[in-house]
Amino acid sequence: PGKANEGHLRHETSMSTFSKTVTVQRSQNADMTILIPAFQLKLNNAILQGLATIAKFDGKHPSMACGTSGGKVFVHSPHTRDAKSEHEVRFLNINRKLTALASGPLDKNRHRDILLVGTQTNLLAYDVETNSDLFYKDVPDGVNAMIFGYVASYDSPLAIVGGNCSIQGFDGDGNDAFWTVTGDNVTSLAFCDVDEDGVNELLVGSDDYEIRIFQGEEVISQTTETDRVVGLAPIRKTKYGYGLANGTIGVYDRSVRVWRMKSKNQVRALLGVDLDADGVPELVSGWSNGKLEVRAESNGEVLFKDMFPAPIASVLRADYRMDGNQSIICCAEDGEVRAFQPSTADSADLVVDQARENSAMADLTQKKQELLMELNNFSDNLKQVKTNKGEAGLVPFDTKVQIGLSSVKGKGAVQLSLSTNNHTIIKAVVIYAEQIFDGESLVVHPATPSSSLVIPIKPSRDISTELQLKVLVGPSGSSPQYHVFELQFQLPKFSMFLPVTDRVNEPTSQLIFGVPERVNRVMMWIENNFLLGEYYQNLLQNRKNQEYLEATFLSLRDNKPLIIRMAQPEGGKVVIKTDDLDLAGELVQDLAAYLQLSELESFAEFPSEMEKFKNVLVKVDEHNAVRLRLTAEMADSSNLVKTLVVKAEDSRILGDMATLKKIYGNLQQLNGDLIGEYIKRSNNHSELLESLKDVNQMIQRAAKLRVGNAKTRVVTACRAALKNNNVHALFQIITNGHDGQS
């Protein structure tokens, strides 16, 4: 399969009807709802998840393009009708697995929208009206997600493509106008003005649980979530919605989470739209169980629900009937399309007010039940105390739970210590923390309850998070009731590093940069982000020369050393000695944020990492050479197949069955060879993608060693060096931040 059939539209008549009114399943609050049904369609073609877009491909009338099975895109055009059919569904044969779909006025000279189709290795910009390609580009990093819009510092709209650790922007001529790197495979893209400067920033979700906000090529904000980010949607101003692979959806305001909720189902689509005419958009979500939900952006209250018989594929917004009213168009994977319109402003306000009242009433009722239960428990305890029957669950009024965190060599974890100040015992502990535990919680039930408890915690990544603890305390282990103490404790970001006073083998790799700050400021940053302990903290604070600083740590994960030095007389020179390039980047970014540095250059010396990177580049060249050779061989074999088919047909016409049998035998053998070559090519392509991912990640890691414009320059310069195949310049850029000529 290749490009031979791409751009060919096949017309088919759909059996569905374009009706302006239809009866659909209503929400539970049927007498008063924020959405009312508008129309329903049966397109009789499956719709793949996330592969739906509405655009004016003729410049006047809206049409809906959807990705379907068999590597095809169908275009539903209800306003383009002929005498034979009420409306048309046309098919575009791509003959490749579809991965992304978008649309927009990419070419300003055409005055109509262009259909953008992404596959695993290519991007097609297609003019539906003229049935022709605008451009067809090879995208080695793949097209995992795609969006159309404007990127900061670019005047023309771009097709933004998220792939294998990279983000590219293509203009109307197919030129690669924008390029940057991110930490992992891109899974979702969106535009949102998070800093309220009037220019949209690019939101990028990826497989490494990160939501990154790009301003041009630079990451201005980064938020770590608890699972893969599968959906992003702008809401208003600085707020945007997000969805995770584990069924979590929520809203962020800049980098601060406003609310979130978790479902056992998977979120398939997100859309921010104002449905109650109050100027504040709601968050619309589609789910794998066929549920469509509308939630308030302020607190996540459910304002509307509907159910589909199949999983939701996409949720869109458009004036699809051209009656001047914007509709919410929900597409299911079985090809059913339902549209909803916002109800009148008055009824919408009533729905919102009623939802808020119901929520407030539910909260008050729950609080009442909790207070009644506590009152009954206290009454039972008092009765038992007065009658001396059984053991009451009361604890002394001055009971306190003390909490501490320490790191111990050889344990491979930080230790959370809990203890009571009297004879009471700790029956159980529940800890809630993001990105630390599976399921975001840990329950500890000691076999022999006592007044103290030590819990090992092993963060897999260096993150700062708040531990929320619920400690069950009682007078004895057999007490019928226990008091719950609620505690909070902040886990430092680099808690998995143990401070040591002994000499260690210094790492061969180092990062050198300067900061215009006093040593004490860097000392405060270390105190806030590492578990120093009282002894080591006093040792650092009482060092002989206050203008110099040296702190030595051992990683509790792999026992590798980390040394941080600073010399104020040398212009605030900071040296971070570690063989872990990722750790060096995390330290630089965290220190720069703490000191509020907007610009930071650095010199990176990581010989082992550079040797690994050199091997990766060699692998990329080898895989590309193999790819070209296999492509040429398969082309020759394909031509031979055509020749043999013609000869077989000649033999059939001449009645030469012996020759015909021989030719078909050769065809069978050649077909097996082609299948074998295809498997080789597929395996080579997978290995090439992994190598390209390593290259993009290396660029991203090198950029993370700098801050501000220096960080952006590294990405841009590395991209230019890769295009020119200048390995020497690439190494210079990673080491020095520039190629030595700039």
Secondary structure, 3 states (H helix, E strand, C coil): CCCCCCCCEEEEECCCCCCCCCCCCCCCCCCCCCEEEEEEEECCCCCCCCCEEEECCCCCCCEEEEEECCCEEEEEECCCCCCCCCCEEEEEECCCCEEEEEEECCCCCCCCCEEEEEECCEEEEEECCCCEEEEEEECCCCCCEEEEECCCCCCCCEEEEECCCEEEEECCCCCEEEEEECCCCEEEEEEECCCCCCCCEEEEEECCCEEEEEECCEEEEEEECCCCEEEEEEEECCEEEEEECCCEEEEEECCEEEEEEECCCCEEEEEEECCCCCCCCEEEEEECCCEEEEECCCCCCEEEEEECCCCEEEEEEECCCCCCCCEEEEEECCCEEEEEEECCHHHHHHHHHHHHHHHHHHHHHHHHHHHHHHHHHHHHHHHHHHHCCCCCCCCCCCCCEEEEEEECCCCCCEEEEEEECCCCEEEEEEEECCCCCHHHEEEECCCCCECEEEEEECCCCCCCEEEEEEEEEECCCCCCCCEEEEEEEEECCCCCEEECCCCCCCCCCEEEEECCCCHHHHHHHHHHHCCCHHHHHHHHHCCCCCCEEEEEEEECCCCCEEEEEEEHHHCCEEEEECCCHHHHHHHHHHHHHHHCCCCECCEEECHHHHHHHHHHHHHHHHHHHHHHHHHHHHHHHHHHHHHHHHHHHHHHHHCCHHHHHHHHHHHHHHHHHHHHHHHHHHHHHHHHHHHHHHHHHHHHHHHCCCECHHHHHHHHHHHHHHHCCCHHHHHHHHHHCCCCCC
